[in-house]
Amino acid sequence: MSTPPRKLANDCFACLHELMPHEEAMRLLRERITPVVDVEELPLAEALGRVLAEDVIAPRDIPAFANAAMDGFAVRQADLNPQAETELPVFMTIFAGDVPRRLPEGTAARIFTGAPMPEGADTCVMQEDVEHDEAAGVARFPAGILRGINVRPAGEDQQAGQPVVRAGERLRPPELAAIASTGAAQVKVFGKLRVALMSTGNEIIRPGEPFTPGAIYDANHFFLRGALATLPVEVVDFGVLADEREVVERAFRRAAEQCDVIITSAGISTGEADYMAETARKLGSLHAWRLAIKPGKPIAFGQIGDTVYLGLPGNPVAAFVTFLVYGWPLLARLAGHAWREPERIVLPAAFEMKRRKAGRREFLRGWLETDEEGRTVVRRFPKDGSGLISSAVAATGLIEITEEPDHVSPGDPVRFIPFGAFGLPPR
């Protein structure tokens, strides 16, 4: 049976700042956003990429018993002479899956990787260090063997009663393996977030349609749809909406009934044909955040009932950057993920900005290179235009310039956010 989702407060996107700093915007989202999707139970084999809804607890120690880390001989270290070679009779052979007898004092056991250590043994000497005379049934051990070597103790990986994977984590192959090691065949996860994706504008056409004078192909849809593919969401494509008030309103009403989130690009300003913001405000609530960032200063957040509205800028790169920086963590949290902002790497700049407007955060497109001294440095795309899709094609991440510096010189430390931090695949 599913668990009812926690609903967002009606004013969760309300803010007071006329021009909001980046950190303030992130703080508001981090504090106010909660998951909005139901919980369901899935077979573990079908849970890849989903978000865990409750902690998975280890029902027993993992591994459940001490075992050999490699092929060798199980012994009591106290039976070995620390100063000279020791010869011990081989009492038994233990394979993985066996339940061995107790090891008598003064004997050794032939043992294979993963097999349980017999009671009484505390050390596994790898076979390469042992002279095994099978005909005589004895093994000879060198001096100086340390106690406990090559033994995996019970509970080394996970201890009984401790969380193996915590709620809010996206299930990657390692998490699935960790859960499988507990024996759990089913797992409780958050359902997929349903996202309505809309393009708008009489000039916008989809690839495959014949080009006409004044037309613009819908690049934003593919920017955003590709980025959404990195999240546990189901995209509902509402196509390209004409610049008509009634068309936009009908689409918003249908989307609010069917989806958890509506995402649009363009149409969020106050132009005569900019109906996106107007419609969101009419049907629900809208908070237009003017952020102290570049690119993408205008971004709109709102709600229509329980459906979240995210209005992005129209320029392709501005839409892409603002979605990654603000939309990606927002949607991940709505889908049940623990709040997580991408990690930054601090590296020296291999570019110069002689004058920049202090007080705003900039997200440049760039990549990493190795300079002539063997250092990893950050290179930027030479042009800043927010309509230049070529800058995103050339880049492997975002260069984040904070509000303080009024210039950047070669060698200055800058923050680099690889696209992989947002789940995007490498080139």
Secondary structure by P-SEA (a helix, b strand, c coil): cccccccccccccccccccccaaaaaaaaaacccccbbbbbbcccccccccccbbbbcccccccbbbbccbbbbbccccccccbbbbbcccccccccccccccccccccccccccccccccccccccccccccccccbbbbbccccccccccccccccccccccccccccccaaaaaaaaaacccbbbbbcbbbbbbbbbccccccccccccccccccaaaaaaaaaaccccbbbbbcccccccaaaaaaaaaaaaacccbbbbcccccccccccaaaaaaaabbbbbcccccccccbbbbbbcccbbbbbbbccaaaaaaaaaacaaaaaaaaaccccccbbbbbbbbccccccccccbbbbbbbbbbbccccbbbbbcccccccccccccccccbbbbbcccccccccccbbbbbcccccccccc
